[in-house]
Amino acid sequence: MAKQERALRTREALINSAAAVFDREGYRTASLTAISGQAGVSNGALHFHFASKAALAEAVEEAAAHRLTRITVHGEQRPGQALQCLVDATHHLAGTLHDDAVLRAGFALGSEHLYTGERDLRRQWTQWVESTLKRADGEGELADTVVARDAVVAVVAATVGFEVLGA
């Protein structure tokens, strides 16, 4: 069991280090040596856990997607409070983007043209914002002059600003 726990800690350290290096240097210029060095492990240990830089980036995106899901899931079951849920999640996301390199790197990896991962955190966020505003509209929370699609664009655009400020 001790070996499994150590392996999990090493994998987590590599994901966190990769996120920090991707966040600081970008995917293209990030080196596996810098990532393993920051994690305090050998290049061999890195390659034991991840076959390539792309596989490591996928793990960063997956960790970031889980963090984003935790942010958006909170409060979804409160009927009649979709707008408050949106405000709370947006506020939480902004703060987390400032403090969390994994989440920042996960969003940034979706913008990298050299990396084509499966996940797209901006799309995940946009879909959640759309569904939350649709719920708010259906529950009568939106003013008659508010077009839900326009509100989605505004919230998502603000999020991009949070990403920039978080960096």
TIRO-2110 file (N, C-alpha, C; in Angstrom, 1 decimal):
// TIRO-2110
0.8, -1.2, 0.0, N, 1, A
0.0, 0.0, 0.0, CA, 1, A
0.9, 1.3, 0.0, C, 1, A
2.0, 1.2, 0.7, N, 2, A
2.9, 2.4, 0.7, CA, 2, A
3.4, 2.8, -0.7, C, 2, A
3.7, 1.8, -1.5, N, 3, A
4.1, 2.1, -2.9, CA, 3, A
3.0, 2.7, -3.7, C, 3, A
1.8, 2.3, -3.5, N, 4, A
0.7, 2.9, -4.2, CA, 4, A
0.4, 4.3, -3.8, C, 4, A
0.5, 4.6, -2.5, N, 5, A
0.3, 5.9, -2.0, CA, 5, A
1.5, 6.8, -2.5, C, 5, A
2.7, 6.3, -2.5, N, 6, A
3.8, 7.1, -3.0, CA, 6, A
3.6, 7.4, -4.5, C, 6, A
3.2, 6.4, -5.3, N, 7, A
2.9, 6.6, -6.7, CA, 7, A
1.9, 7.6, -7.0, C, 7, A
0.8, 7.6, -6.2, N, 8, A
-0.3, 8.6, -6.3, CA, 8, A
0.2, 10.0, -6.0, C, 8, A
1.0, 10.1, -4.9, N, 9, A
1.6, 11.4, -4.6, CA, 9, A
2.6, 11.9, -5.7, C, 9, A
3.4, 11.0, -6.2, N, 10, A
4.3, 11.4, -7.3, CA, 10, A
3.5, 11.8, -8.5, C, 10, A
2.4, 11.1, -8.9, N, 11, A
1.6, 11.5, -10.0, CA, 11, A
1.0, 12.9, -9.8, C, 11, A
0.4, 13.1, -8.6, N, 12, A
-0.2, 14.4, -8.3, CA, 12, A
0.9, 15.5, -8.3, C, 12, A
2.1, 15.2, -7.8, N, 13, A
3.1, 16.2, -7.8, CA, 13, A
3.5, 16.6, -9.3, C, 13, A
3.5, 15.6, -10.1, N, 14, A
3.9, 15.8, -11.6, CA, 14, A
2.8, 16.6, -12.2, C, 14, A
1.5, 16.3, -11.9, N, 15, A
0.4, 17.1, -12.5, CA, 15, A
0.5, 18.6, -12.0, C, 15, A
0.7, 18.8, -10.8, N, 16, A
0.8, 20.1, -10.2, CA, 16, A
2.0, 20.9, -10.8, C, 16, A
3.1, 20.2, -10.9, N, 17, A
4.3, 20.8, -11.5, CA, 17, A
4.1, 21.1, -13.0, C, 17, A
3.5, 20.2, -13.7, N, 18, A
3.3, 20.4, -15.1, CA, 18, A
2.3, 21.6, -15.3, C, 18, A
1.3, 21.7, -14.5, N, 19, A
0.4, 22.9, -14.5, CA, 19, A
1.2, 24.2, -14.3, C, 19, A
2.0, 24.2, -13.3, N, 20, A
2.8, 25.4, -13.0, CA, 20, A
3.7, 25.8, -14.1, C, 20, A
4.4, 24.8, -14.7, N, 21, A
5.3, 25.1, -15.8, CA, 21, A
4.5, 25.5, -17.1, C, 21, A
3.4, 24.8, -17.4, N, 22, A
2.6, 25.2, -18.5, CA, 22, A
2.0, 26.6, -18.3, C, 22, A
1.6, 26.9, -17.1, N, 23, A
1.1, 28.2, -16.8, CA, 23, A
2.1, 29.3, -17.0, C, 23, A
3.3, 29.0, -16.5, N, 24, A
4.4, 30.0, -16.6, CA, 24, A
5.0, 30.1, -18.0, C, 24, A
5.2, 29.0, -18.7, N, 25, A
6.0, 29.0, -19.9, CA, 25, A
5.2, 28.7, -21.1, C, 25, A
4.0, 28.1, -21.0, N, 26, A
3.2, 27.7, -22.1, CA, 26, A
3.5, 26.2, -22.4, C, 26, A
2.6, 25.6, -23.1, N, 27, A
2.8, 24.1, -23.4, CA, 27, A
4.0, 23.9, -24.3, C, 27, A
4.1, 24.8, -25.3, N, 28, A
5.1, 24.6, -26.3, CA, 28, A
6.5, 24.6, -25.7, C, 28, A
6.8, 25.5, -24.9, N, 29, A
8.2, 25.7, -24.4, CA, 29, A
8.4, 24.9, -23.1, C, 29, A
7.4, 24.4, -22.5, N, 30, A
7.6, 23.6, -21.2, CA, 30, A
8.4, 22.4, -21.5, C, 30, A
9.4, 22.1, -20.7, N, 31, A
10.2, 20.9, -20.9, CA, 31, A
9.9, 19.9, -19.8, C, 31, A
10.0, 18.6, -20.1, N, 32, A
9.7, 17.6, -19.2, CA, 32, A
10.8, 17.6, -18.1, C, 32, A
12.0, 18.0, -18.4, N, 33, A
13.0, 18.1, -17.4, CA, 33, A
12.6, 19.2, -16.3, C, 33, A
12.1, 20.3, -16.8, N, 34, A
11.7, 21.4, -15.8, CA, 34, A
10.5, 20.9, -15.0, C, 34, A
9.6, 20.1, -15.6, N, 35, A
8.5, 19.6, -14.8, CA, 35, A
8.9, 18.6, -13.8, C, 35, A
9.8, 17.6, -14.2, N, 36, A
10.2, 16.6, -13.2, CA, 36, A
11.1, 17.3, -12.1, C, 36, A
11.9, 18.2, -12.5, N, 37, A
12.7, 18.9, -11.5, CA, 37, A
11.9, 19.7, -10.5, C, 37, A
10.8, 20.4, -11.0, N, 38, A
10.0, 21.1, -10.0, CA, 38, A
9.2, 20.1, -9.1, C, 38, A
8.9, 18.9, -9.7, N, 39, A
8.2, 17.9, -8.9, CA, 39, A
9.1, 17.2, -7.9, C, 39, A
10.4, 17.4, -8.1, N, 40, A
11.4, 16.7, -7.3, CA, 40, A
11.5, 15.2, -7.6, C, 40, A
11.3, 14.8, -8.8, N, 41, A
11.4, 13.4, -9.2, CA, 41, A
12.3, 13.4, -10.5, C, 41, A
12.7, 12.2, -10.8, N, 42, A
13.6, 11.9, -12.0, CA, 42, A
12.8, 11.9, -13.2, C, 42, A
13.5, 12.1, -14.4, N, 43, A
12.8, 12.0, -15.7, CA, 43, A
12.2, 10.6, -15.8, C, 43, A
12.9, 9.6, -15.3, N, 44, A
12.4, 8.2, -15.4, CA, 44, A
11.0, 8.1, -14.6, C, 44, A
10.9, 8.7, -13.5, N, 45, A
9.7, 8.7, -12.7, CA, 45, A
8.6, 9.3, -13.5, C, 45, A
8.9, 10.5, -14.2, N, 46, A
7.9, 11.2, -15.0, CA, 46, A
7.4, 10.2, -16.1, C, 46, A
8.4, 9.6, -16.8, N, 47, A
8.0, 8.7, -17.9, CA, 47, A
7.3, 7.4, -17.5, C, 47, A
7.5, 7.0, -16.2, N, 48, A
6.8, 5.9, -15.7, CA, 48, A
5.3, 6.2, -15.6, C, 48, A
5.0, 7.5, -15.2, N, 49, A
3.6, 7.9, -15.0, CA, 49, A
2.9, 8.4, -16.3, C, 49, A
3.7, 9.1, -17.2, N, 50, A
3.2, 9.7, -18.4, CA, 50, A
4.1, 9.4, -19.5, C, 50, A
3.5, 8.9, -20.6, N, 51, A
4.3, 8.5, -21.8, CA, 51, A
4.8, 9.7, -22.6, C, 51, A
4.2, 10.8, -22.4, N, 52, A
4.6, 12.0, -23.2, CA, 52, A
4.1, 13.3, -22.6, C, 52, A
4.6, 14.4, -23.1, N, 53, A
4.1, 15.7, -22.6, CA, 53, A
2.6, 15.8, -22.9, C, 53, A
2.2, 15.3, -24.0, N, 54, A
0.7, 15.4, -24.3, CA, 54, A
-0.1, 14.6, -23.3, C, 54, A
0.4, 13.5, -22.9, N, 55, A
-0.3, 12.7, -21.8, CA, 55, A
-0.3, 13.4, -20.5, C, 55, A
0.7, 14.1, -20.2, N, 56, A
0.8, 14.9, -19.0, CA, 56, A
-0.2, 16.1, -19.1, C, 56, A
-0.2, 16.7, -20.2, N, 57, A
-1.2, 17.8, -20.4, CA, 57, A
-2.6, 17.3, -20.3, C, 57, A
-2.9, 16.1, -20.8, N, 58, A
-4.3, 15.6, -20.7, CA, 58, A
-4.6, 15.4, -19.2, C, 58, A
-3.6, 14.9, -18.4, N, 59, A
-3.9, 14.7, -17.0, CA, 59, A
-4.1, 16.1, -16.3, C, 59, A
-3.4, 17.1, -16.7, N, 60, A
-3.6, 18.5, -16.2, CA, 60, A
-5.1, 18.9, -16.5, C, 60, A
-5.4, 18.7, -17.8, N, 61, A
-6.8, 19.1, -18.2, CA, 61, A
-7.9, 18.3, -17.4, C, 61, A
-7.6, 17.1, -17.2, N, 62, A
-8.6, 16.3, -16.5, CA, 62, A
-8.7, 16.8, -15.0, C, 62, A
-7.6, 17.1, -14.4, N, 63, A
-7.7, 17.6, -13.0, CA, 63, A
-8.4, 18.9, -13.0, C, 63, A
-8.1, 19.8, -14.0, N, 64, A
-8.7, 21.1, -14.1, CA, 64, A
-10.2, 20.9, -14.3, C, 64, A
-10.6, 20.0, -15.2, N, 65, A
-12.0, 19.8, -15.4, CA, 65, A
-12.8, 19.3, -14.2, C, 65, A
-12.1, 18.5, -13.4, N, 66, A
-12.8, 18.0, -12.1, CA, 66, A
-12.9, 19.2, -11.2, C, 66, A
-11.9, 20.1, -11.1, N, 67, A
-12.1, 21.3, -10.3, CA, 67, A
-13.2, 22.2, -10.8, C, 67, A
-13.3, 22.4, -12.1, N, 68, A
-14.4, 23.2, -12.6, CA, 68, A
-15.7, 22.6, -12.3, C, 68, A
-15.8, 21.3, -12.4, N, 69, A
-17.1, 20.6, -12.1, CA, 69, A
-17.4, 20.8, -10.7, C, 69, A
-16.5, 20.7, -9.7, N, 70, A
-16.8, 21.0, -8.3, CA, 70, A
-17.3, 22.4, -8.1, C, 70, A
-16.8, 23.3, -8.9, N, 71, A
-17.2, 24.7, -8.8, CA, 71, A
-18.7, 24.9, -9.3, C, 71, A
-19.0, 24.2, -10.4, N, 72, A
-20.3, 24.4, -11.0, CA, 72, A
-21.4, 23.6, -10.4, C, 72, A
-21.0, 22.5, -9.8, N, 73, A
-22.0, 21.6, -9.2, CA, 73, A
-22.7, 22.2, -7.9, C, 73, A
-21.9, 22.9, -7.2, N, 74, A
-22.4, 23.5, -5.9, CA, 74, A
-23.6, 24.4, -6.2, C, 74, A
-24.7, 24.1, -5.6, N, 75, A
-25.8, 25.0, -5.7, CA, 75, A
-26.8, 24.7, -6.8, C, 75, A
-26.5, 23.7, -7.6, N, 76, A
-27.4, 23.4, -8.8, CA, 76, A
-28.7, 22.9, -8.4, C, 76, A
-28.9, 22.4, -7.2, N, 77, A
-30.1, 21.8, -6.8, CA, 77, A
-31.0, 22.8, -6.0, C, 77, A
-30.7, 24.0, -6.0, N, 78, A
-31.5, 25.0, -5.3, CA, 78, A
-32.5, 25.6, -6.3, C, 78, A
-33.8, 25.1, -6.3, N, 79, A
-34.8, 25.7, -7.2, CA, 79, A
-35.0, 27.2, -7.0, C, 79, A
-35.2, 27.9, -8.1, N, 80, A
-35.5, 29.3, -8.0, CA, 80, A
-34.3, 30.2, -7.7, C, 80, A
-33.1, 29.6, -7.7, N, 81, A
-31.9, 30.3, -7.4, CA, 81, A
-30.8, 30.1, -8.4, C, 81, A
-31.2, 30.0, -9.7, N, 82, A
-30.2, 29.7, -10.7, CA, 82, A
-29.3, 30.9, -10.9, C, 82, A
-29.8, 32.1, -10.8, N, 83, A
-28.9, 33.3, -11.0, CA, 83, A
-27.9, 33.4, -9.8, C, 83, A
-28.4, 33.1, -8.6, N, 84, A
-27.5, 33.2, -7.5, CA, 84, A
-26.4, 32.1, -7.6, C, 84, A
-26.8, 30.9, -8.1, N, 85, A
-25.8, 29.9, -8.4, CA, 85, A
-24.8, 30.3, -9.4, C, 85, A
-25.2, 31.0, -10.5, N, 86, A
-24.3, 31.5, -11.5, CA, 86, A
-23.4, 32.5, -10.9, C, 86, A
-23.9, 33.5, -10.1, N, 87, A
-23.0, 34.5, -9.4, CA, 87, A
-22.0, 33.8, -8.5, C, 87, A
-22.5, 32.9, -7.7, N, 88, A
-21.6, 32.2, -6.8, CA, 88, A
-20.5, 31.4, -7.5, C, 88, A
-20.9, 30.7, -8.5, N, 89, A
-19.9, 29.9, -9.3, CA, 89, A
-18.9, 30.8, -10.0, C, 89, A
-19.4, 31.9, -10.6, N, 90, A
-18.5, 32.8, -11.3, CA, 90, A
-17.5, 33.4, -10.3, C, 90, A
-18.0, 33.8, -9.2, N, 91, A
-17.1, 34.4, -8.2, CA, 91, A
-16.1, 33.4, -7.7, C, 91, A
-16.5, 32.2, -7.5, N, 92, A
-15.6, 31.1, -7.0, CA, 92, A
-14.6, 30.8, -8.1, C, 92, A
-15.0, 30.7, -9.4, N, 93, A
-14.1, 30.5, -10.5, CA, 93, A
-13.1, 31.6, -10.6, C, 93, A
-13.5, 32.8, -10.5, N, 94, A
-12.5, 33.9, -10.6, CA, 94, A
-11.5, 33.8, -9.5, C, 94, A
-11.9, 33.5, -8.3, N, 95, A
-10.9, 33.4, -7.2, CA, 95, A
-10.0, 32.2, -7.4, C, 95, A
-10.6, 31.1, -7.8, N, 96, A
-9.8, 29.9, -8.0, CA, 96, A
-8.8, 30.1, -9.2, C, 96, A
-9.2, 30.8, -10.3, N, 97, A
-8.3, 31.0, -11.4, CA, 97, A
-7.1, 31.8, -10.9, C, 97, A
-7.3, 32.7, -9.9, N, 98, A
-6.2, 33.5, -9.4, CA, 98, A
-5.2, 32.6, -8.6, C, 98, A
-5.8, 31.7, -7.9, N, 99, A
-4.9, 30.9, -6.9, CA, 99, A
-4.5, 29.5, -7.4, C, 99, A
-5.1, 29.0, -8.4, N, 100, A
-4.9, 27.6, -8.8, CA, 100, A
-4.3, 27.4, -10.2, C, 100, A
-3.0, 27.1, -10.2, N, 101, A
-2.3, 26.9, -11.5, CA, 101, A
-2.9, 25.8, -12.3, C, 101, A
-3.4, 24.7, -11.7, N, 102, A
-4.0, 23.6, -12.4, CA, 102, A
-5.2, 24.1, -13.2, C, 102, A
-6.0, 24.8, -12.6, N, 103, A
-7.2, 25.3, -13.3, CA, 103, A
-6.8, 26.3, -14.4, C, 103, A
-5.9, 27.2, -14.1, N, 104, A
-5.4, 28.2, -15.1, CA, 104, A
-4.8, 27.5, -16.3, C, 104, A
-4.0, 26.5, -16.0, N, 105, A
-3.3, 25.7, -17.1, CA, 105, A
-4.3, 24.9, -17.9, C, 105, A
-5.3, 24.4, -17.2, N, 106, A
-6.4, 23.6, -17.9, CA, 106, A
-7.1, 24.5, -18.9, C, 106, A
-7.4, 25.7, -18.5, N, 107, A
-8.1, 26.6, -19.4, CA, 107, A
-7.1, 27.0, -20.6, C, 107, A
-5.9, 27.3, -20.2, N, 108, A
-4.9, 27.7, -21.2, CA, 108, A
-4.6, 26.7, -22.3, C, 108, A
-4.6, 25.4, -21.8, N, 109, A
-4.2, 24.3, -22.7, CA, 109, A
-5.3, 24.2, -23.9, C, 109, A
-6.5, 24.6, -23.6, N, 110, A
-7.5, 24.6, -24.6, CA, 110, A
-7.2, 25.6, -25.7, C, 110, A
-6.4, 26.6, -25.4, N, 111, A
-6.1, 27.7, -26.4, CA, 111, A
-4.8, 27.3, -27.2, C, 111, A
-4.0, 26.4, -26.7, N, 112, A
-2.7, 26.0, -27.3, CA, 112, A
-3.0, 25.4, -28.7, C, 112, A
-2.4, 25.9, -29.7, N, 113, A
-2.6, 25.4, -31.1, CA, 113, A
-1.8, 24.1, -31.3, C, 113, A
-0.7, 24.0, -30.5, N, 114, A
0.2, 22.8, -30.7, CA, 114, A
-0.3, 21.6, -29.9, C, 114, A
-1.2, 21.8, -29.0, N, 115, A
-1.7, 20.8, -28.2, CA, 115, A
-3.2, 20.6, -28.5, C, 115, A
-3.6, 19.4, -28.8, N, 116, A
-5.0, 19.2, -29.2, CA, 116, A
-5.6, 18.1, -28.2, C, 116, A
-5.9, 18.5, -27.0, N, 117, A
-6.4, 17.6, -26.0, CA, 117, A
-7.9, 17.4, -26.3, C, 117, A
-8.4, 16.4, -25.6, N, 118, A
-9.8, 16.0, -25.7, CA, 118, A
-10.8, 17.0, -25.0, C, 118, A
-10.3, 17.6, -23.9, N, 119, A
-11.1, 18.5, -23.1, CA, 119, A
-11.1, 19.9, -23.6, C, 119, A
-12.1, 20.6, -23.3, N, 120, A
-12.1, 22.1, -23.5, CA, 120, A
-12.9, 22.7, -22.4, C, 120, A
-12.1, 23.3, -21.4, N, 121, A
-12.7, 23.8, -20.2, CA, 121, A
-13.6, 25.0, -20.6, C, 121, A
-13.2, 25.8, -21.6, N, 122, A
-14.1, 27.0, -21.9, CA, 122, A
-15.4, 26.5, -22.4, C, 122, A
-15.4, 25.4, -23.2, N, 123, A
-16.7, 24.9, -23.7, CA, 123, A
-17.5, 24.3, -22.5, C, 123, A
-16.8, 23.6, -21.6, N, 124, A
-17.5, 23.1, -20.4, CA, 124, A
-18.1, 24.2, -19.6, C, 124, A
-17.4, 25.3, -19.4, N, 125, A
-17.9, 26.4, -18.6, CA, 125, A
-19.1, 27.1, -19.4, C, 125, A
-18.9, 27.3, -20.7, N, 126, A
-19.9, 27.9, -21.5, CA, 126, A
-21.2, 27.1, -21.5, C, 126, A
-21.1, 25.8, -21.6, N, 127, A
-22.3, 24.9, -21.6, CA, 127, A
-23.0, 25.0, -20.2, C, 127, A
-22.2, 25.1, -19.2, N, 128, A
-22.8, 25.2, -17.8, CA, 128, A
-23.5, 26.5, -17.7, C, 128, A
-22.9, 27.6, -18.1, N, 129, A
-23.5, 28.9, -18.0, CA, 129, A
-24.8, 28.9, -18.8, C, 129, A
-24.7, 28.4, -20.1, N, 130, A
-26.0, 28.3, -20.9, CA, 130, A
-27.1, 27.6, -20.2, C, 130, A
-26.8, 26.4, -19.6, N, 131, A
-27.8, 25.6, -19.0, CA, 131, A
-28.3, 26.3, -17.7, C, 131, A
-27.5, 27.0, -17.0, N, 132, A
-27.9, 27.7, -15.8, CA, 132, A
-28.8, 28.9, -16.1, C, 132, A
-28.4, 29.6, -17.2, N, 133, A
-29.2, 30.8, -17.6, CA, 133, A
-30.6, 30.3, -18.2, C, 133, A
-30.5, 29.2, -18.9, N, 134, A
-31.8, 28.6, -19.4, CA, 134, A
-32.7, 28.2, -18.2, C, 134, A
-32.1, 27.7, -17.2, N, 135, A
-32.9, 27.3, -16.0, CA, 135, A
-33.4, 28.6, -15.4, C, 135, A
-32.6, 29.6, -15.3, N, 136, A
-33.1, 30.9, -14.7, CA, 136, A
-34.2, 31.5, -15.5, C, 136, A
-34.1, 31.4, -16.8, N, 137, A
-35.2, 31.9, -17.6, CA, 137, A
-36.4, 31.1, -17.4, C, 137, A
-36.3, 29.8, -17.4, N, 138, A
-37.5, 29.0, -17.2, CA, 138, A
-38.1, 29.1, -15.9, C, 138, A
-37.4, 29.6, -14.9, N, 139, A
-37.9, 29.8, -13.5, CA, 139, A
-38.3, 31.2, -13.3, C, 139, A
-38.3, 32.0, -14.4, N, 140, A
-38.7, 33.4, -14.3, CA, 140, A
-37.8, 34.4, -13.6, C, 140, A
-36.5, 34.0, -13.5, N, 141, A
-35.6, 34.9, -12.8, CA, 141, A
-35.0, 36.0, -13.7, C, 141, A
-35.1, 35.8, -15.0, N, 142, A
-34.5, 36.9, -15.9, CA, 142, A
-35.5, 38.0, -16.1, C, 142, A
-35.0, 39.2, -16.2, N, 143, A
-35.9, 40.3, -16.5, CA, 143, A
-36.3, 40.1, -18.0, C, 143, A
-37.5, 40.7, -18.3, N, 144, A
-38.0, 40.5, -19.7, CA, 144, A
-37.1, 41.1, -20.7, C, 144, A
-36.2, 42.0, -20.4, N, 145, A
-35.3, 42.7, -21.4, CA, 145, A
-34.0, 41.9, -21.5, C, 145, A
-33.8, 40.9, -20.7, N, 146, A
-32.6, 40.1, -20.8, CA, 146, A
-32.7, 38.9, -21.7, C, 146, A
-31.8, 38.8, -22.7, N, 147, A
-31.8, 37.7, -23.6, CA, 147, A
-30.7, 36.7, -23.1, C, 147, A
-31.2, 35.5, -22.8, N, 148, A
-30.3, 34.5, -22.1, CA, 148, A
-29.0, 34.4, -22.9, C, 148, A
-29.1, 34.3, -24.2, N, 149, A
-27.9, 34.0, -25.1, CA, 149, A
-26.9, 35.2, -24.9, C, 149, A
-27.4, 36.4, -24.9, N, 150, A
-26.5, 37.6, -24.7, CA, 150, A
-25.9, 37.6, -23.3, C, 150, A
-26.6, 37.1, -22.3, N, 151, A
-26.0, 37.0, -21.0, CA, 151, A
-24.9, 36.0, -20.9, C, 151, A
-25.1, 34.9, -21.7, N, 152, A
-24.1, 33.8, -21.7, CA, 152, A
-22.8, 34.4, -22.3, C, 152, A
-22.9, 35.2, -23.4, N, 153, A
-21.7, 35.8, -24.0, CA, 153, A
-21.0, 36.7, -23.0, C, 153, A
-21.8, 37.5, -22.3, N, 154, A
-21.2, 38.4, -21.3, CA, 154, A
-20.5, 37.7, -20.2, C, 154, A
-21.1, 36.7, -19.7, N, 155, A
-20.5, 35.9, -18.5, CA, 155, A
-19.2, 35.2, -19.0, C, 155, A
-19.3, 34.6, -20.2, N, 156, A
-18.1, 33.9, -20.7, CA, 156, A
-17.0, 34.9, -21.0, C, 156, A
-17.3, 36.0, -21.6, N, 157, A
-16.3, 37.0, -21.9, CA, 157, A
-15.7, 37.5, -20.6, C, 157, A
-16.5, 37.7, -19.5, N, 158, A
-15.9, 38.1, -18.2, CA, 158, A
-15.0, 37.1, -17.7, C, 158, A
-15.3, 35.8, -17.9, N, 159, A
-14.4, 34.7, -17.5, CA, 159, A
-13.1, 34.8, -18.1, C, 159, A
-13.0, 35.1, -19.4, N, 160, A
-11.8, 35.2, -20.1, CA, 160, A
-11.0, 36.3, -19.4, C, 160, A
-11.6, 37.4, -19.0, N, 161, A
-10.9, 38.5, -18.3, CA, 161, A
-10.4, 38.0, -17.0, C, 161, A
-11.2, 37.1, -16.3, N, 162, A
-10.7, 36.5, -15.0, CA, 162, A
-9.4, 35.7, -15.3, C, 162, A
-9.4, 34.9, -16.4, N, 163, A
-8.3, 34.1, -16.7, CA, 163, A
-7.0, 35.0, -16.8, C, 163, A
-7.2, 36.1, -17.6, N, 164, A
-6.0, 37.0, -17.8, CA, 164, A
-5.6, 37.6, -16.5, C, 164, A
-6.5, 38.0, -15.7, N, 165, A
-6.2, 38.6, -14.4, CA, 165, A
-5.6, 37.6, -13.5, C, 165, A
-6.1, 36.3, -13.5, N, 166, A
-5.5, 35.3, -12.7, CA, 166, A
-4.1, 35.0, -13.0, C, 166, A
-3.7, 35.1, -14.3, N, 167, A
-2.4, 34.8, -14.7, CA, 167, A
-1.4, 35.9, -14.2, C, 167, A
END
